[in-house]
């Protein structure tokens, strides 16, 4: 995850650079169930509103929670399918809260939040992320059910009314890129705390519909909007936090933006922070447990299993000697093509390896969703810079605000 607003603030109020850890306990994204009341076109778990055999029993799931807590994972995200569709969701969530995870989040389609808001509130989630892929009918088309937008929006409002921190997750494709400004306006209108733009990953139904992935030009325009909006939030001390996911080239694109607006000292400080972050963290800073108890390097690597929590505790699996995990944890990674030649691979970490694998059959090939041109990744001595497209026509030049 690239925390755009956080790194934007580093240009205004610099903080101490933290060293990147060579080994770390991961953020665990746990898909509790494949059952879901929606039929999203880009669903990476290929969920449906049916029962799927082989999912963890209540006892097995409770054992996983105990192990994750003892292992001291820094964050646990309960996801799906639709996690509220699991028969014992509230029992598991209550147990997770009692185990006092440092950060406990819920990732949901939002359509069942309003009817369950009393119990959601008592669980005291640190964050509830709600997926929306456009306004009104655009979202409903993506999510396969009429009325999904209104039901999710009711969930947003129910959370905000109870003081629950809430964010919107938006998966960018060529068919909904035009709705991005309206989504940001929706965040402002509803008091949403965080906006998460997710780039499409070729997994599950997302792989089937990879032809709908945003073209590179659309991706650049979207990042221009987000950067300008994030600058407004920082400059005017607005609360909305903007983050992106599944395309770590976003950090390099942002670095080029900063290069046009800030002096060399601030640029060096920002680059040091981005290098310490290191980009893609699959197999190192993030892990996935799927509905069957299989452990993967991240939520999209369903075809590669490190082990099963039905057979061994997660803590043992993650600290074992799996060769793919070892390769993913190598810095620099054994990247090829444009990614291998890139001057900024210490920032993006080689981007999303599963896209490279799905397209080429080689997990170390270049990521086809990298939208940076040759000059921007250092393949030419004379780099060409693009002009930022203003968000909603406003001009918010940093130099006019702080310097």
Secondary structure, DSSP 8 states (H G I E B T S, - for coil): -B-HHHHHHHTTS--------SS---EEEEE--SB-S---TT-TT--BSS--TT---HHHHHHHHHHHHHHT-S-EEEESS-GGGSTTHHHHHHHHHHTT-S-EEEEE-STTTGGGHHHHHHHT-SEEEEE--SSTHHHHHHHTSTTHHHHHHHHHHHHHHTT--EEEEEEEBTTTGGGHHHHHHHHHHHT-SEEEEEE--SSTHHHHTGGGB--HHHHHHHHHHHHHHHHHHHHTT---EEEEES-THHHHHHHHHHHHHS-HHHHHHHHHHHHHH-S--BTTTEEEE-TTSEEESSTT-TT---EETTTS-HHHHHTS--HHHHHHTSSS----HHHHH-TTHHHHTTS-HHHHHHHHS-TTS--TT----TGGGTSSSS--------GGG----THHHH-
